[in-house]
Amino acid sequence: MRGLPPALRSRLQHSLADAKIEGRVSRTSGTDSAIAFDSAYSRGYVLYAIALIFLVSVFNVTDRYILAILAPALQADLALDDSQMGLLLGPSFSTVHFLAVLPAAWLADRHARRTVVAIGLFVWSGMTALGGMSQSFVHIFLARMGVGIGEAAGSPPSAALLSDTAPVAWRARALAAITVGALVGAAAGMLLGGLLGQEFGWRFTLIVLGLPGVLLALLVRFTLREPTRSAGRGVSPGRAARHLFGFASFRWAVAAACISNVALAARSLWEPTFLIRTYDLSMAQVGLVYVLIGALPSAAGAFAGAAVADRLGARDPRWLAWVCTLSNLLAAPFLIAFLLWPESHVVELLGLEIPVAFAFSLVGSLFIGFFSPPMGALAQALATDRIRSLAHAIWTMPFTLIGMGLGPYLVGVFSDQWSDRHGTDALRYGLAAVSALLPVGAMAFLVAARTLREDIAAAAALRR
């Protein structure tokens, strides 16, 4: 309470008193009150909107991560080393994404969010296809920058649309559509990218997977409804940032998310190359393995994490941060074991020799999937309805810049520097080194939980 702005204290005291009364009512009325449907739209339309935003997220991440499965072929064709590949996988996208996401979110909070999403989808899909025509490192780097600019208009307005369309009690699960869509997109990118890349090459693959997003952009623009927002002018990005970073819980949660994403982005973008080098798999095989031991369990974890956060968060909002803490702590040992476990250790299953390490990846991916939906719900809980797009952008900006910008590049540098001593195992050790950051992120989430309940009450007071 002492760390809050003085002007909020009296309103916050009343809000906390109201929260205690509401908590007593909730406990006496059973858990069904936490999952009641309370929306201006029909249940059918809300489910349709969630499904459509899910598809947007699928295309968002398919186009973002397709380069990961195509990396070995692209490196061979354009004669790139691991450091250059690290730049393509990370900074080429994340730097311009960081610069564009806040203006895109600001526009979305002042204008039709469905239009902003549709334009962004059109741009990033087109730039993905254009990347297939690249003839040099510079060409593909510029195309990836274009993808980063377009995708800046994807996730924040999508999160805002869902937050204002779905009932509050559904919020974490509605936002899970973005997380699960991202995981399905990563899976689709790996699976289709592996199959198409192996048969037709990386250029054809980028073109074919980029173009369908243009058609989806039309569906978004002309079938989604724009939720009604409160009267008044849009809030400036600076004012929105001051509002959110005025809460200690938000500051710590963003720091935790950034630290965690250094490990997560590096793993997602370098894992296909790791599987090819370490297990001698083809691109098509890598796509299938990635889906089975990475994307599918992570998607299941996202659903589970969202459900847990919604149910427990209705009783105590600190669970939004605590679920993230548990996600990191439970996932870290399994993900590191996956990287370091000897590839010669196998078990026979259905006549196939399956590396033991793959089981560690499956379990670790399940736990790490818990992370993103509660973090998105935490940011929305601290936002007003005039800054919902900005709220999502403000936490995902450093999340993307630091995570995608630093993680993949660091692993590429480690791999190049350690290759003389460790050979192809250098990539293994580089990935393990950054994965050790997950427990550090967990501790920061734990600190965020300390003031989260009071901060959410203060944010609620500002909406009155």
Secondary structure as UniProt FT lines:
FT   TURN            2..3
FT   HELIX           6..29
FT   HELIX           31..35
FT   HELIX           43..78
FT   HELIX           82..89
FT   HELIX           91..110
FT   HELIX           113..131
FT   TURN            132..133
FT   HELIX           137..151
FT   TURN            152..154
FT   HELIX           155..165
FT   HELIX           168..170
FT   HELIX           171..200
FT   HELIX           202..210
FT   HELIX           212..223
FT   HELIX           237..245
FT   HELIX           248..279
FT   HELIX           283..290
FT   HELIX           291..295
FT   HELIX           296..315
FT   TURN            317..318
FT   HELIX           319..340
FT   TURN            343..344
FT   STRAND          346..349
FT   TURN            350..351
FT   STRAND          352..355
FT   HELIX           356..368
FT   TURN            369..370
FT   HELIX           372..381
FT   TURN            385..386
FT   HELIX           388..422
FT   TURN            423..424
FT   HELIX           425..435
FT   TURN            436..437
FT   HELIX           438..462
//
